[in-house]
């Protein structure tokens, strides 16, 4: 399994859980937002595609959603994971000076 497959397999269930939670609490806009990101993630084939998914995630705070404690925890976990992956992909692999 390559890095992109690993990321997809770890992030997809989290996004699906968020979308499902928002469906259950009857917040269709938030459910659609996270479902759309999950669909985009499933189509990722290269790093540039992943960057687009992470860019979409970065707009979460500007969507005007209200998060209950369960949603807030899930969103925080997804965003922290995306940040961790982004840092790993952009880390300088050169030798330290």
N, C-alpha and C positions, 0 to 999 in steps of 0.2 A: 504494500500500500504506500503510495507516495504522499508527500506533505499535503497536497490539496485534498486528496481523498480522506486523509486523517482529519483535516480541518472540517470538511463537510460532514463527516460522520460524527464529530463531536459537537458541532454547532447546530446542525439540522434539528436534532431532538429538542434543543433548548428553544429554538425559534418556533417549532411546532407546538411546544408546551405553552409558550406565550400566546400564540394565536388562539389556541384552544381555550386558555384562561379568559381571554378577552371575549371570545364567543360566549362562554358560560356566564360572564357578568354583563352580557349584552352591550358590548362596546364594539359595534361593527367597524368603525373607522380604525381603531387600533388593531382589531383582528385582521382586517384587510391589509394594513401596513405590514404587520409581521408575517402574514401569509405571503405577501408579495416578495418580501426579502428572502423568505425560505425558498420560494420558487426560483428566484434569481440565484441563490446559493446552489441549488440543485443543478443549475445550468453551467456552473463554473468549470472551465476547462484549462484556464491558465491564470497566472498571477494577476494580470490586468483585470480579468473578470472578478477576481476576489476583491481587488481594490474598489471596484464599482459597488460591490455588496457592502463593503465596510464604509464607503462614502454614504450610502443610503442609510446605514445604521447610525452614522454620525449625526443625522438630522433628527433623530428621535426626540431630542429635547425641544425641538422647534415645531413639533406636530400638535402641541396643545392637548396632549392626552393627560388624563388624571390617573395616577397609579395608586392602587391599593397596595398594602404591604407585600402581598404575594407577587403582584406585577412588578413593583419596584425592585424587589430582590431578583427576580428573573431578568429584568432589563439590565440591572447592574452587572449581573453575571455575564450576560451576553456581551455587553460593551467592554467589560474587563477582559474577556477572552479575545475579542477582536483587537483590543489594544495590545495585548500580549503577542498575538500572532503578527500584528503589524510591526511591532518592535523587532521580532525575530527575523522577519523578512527584510527589514531595513538595517539590521545590525551590520556593522563593518566587519567583514570577514578577514580583513588585512591584519597584519601583525601590529602589535602595540608599539608605540614609540617611546 
